[in-house]
Amino acid sequence: MEYRAVTKEDAGLKHYGVLGMKWGARKNPSQAFSKASKKANRLSDKYDKYSSKAATADAKAHKSGKRYTTEIGRGITENRFKKAVKFDRKADRTLKKLDRWTEQMKKTFANVSVNSINPKAIADGQNYVDMLKHS
């Protein structure tokens, strides 16, 4: 068996950067903006979905509260109110995420000018808009 002395150089773990990161690779600003705006749209749609579900559950709870007067009926009404509160919380969390995301987008893309966007990406976008107009 062979032994080797451990020096101070061998003792530490050396890692710089993020695993899988490409050194020196920069993202295309237009591509990054389109991904960021898609995420913002997704969050907005999610917020709309949860807030509409909360409103529907709340309306059902109020309707059943008027109809049921027995102990069992009150349990049904309470469960419906709990459901409405759950969707309301989800909507609030999603709205907070959306607000943070839009603020981050504003900071990130504040210094990006239209001239720095790849002309090919602009042309592709223009072709897509033209296709939508003609269909």
PyMOL commands that set and color helices and strands:
alter all, ss='L'
color gray80, all
select helices_A, chain A and resi 8-11+29-67+71-108+114-116+119-134
alter helices_A, ss='H'
color red, helices_A
deselect
rebuild
show_as cartoon
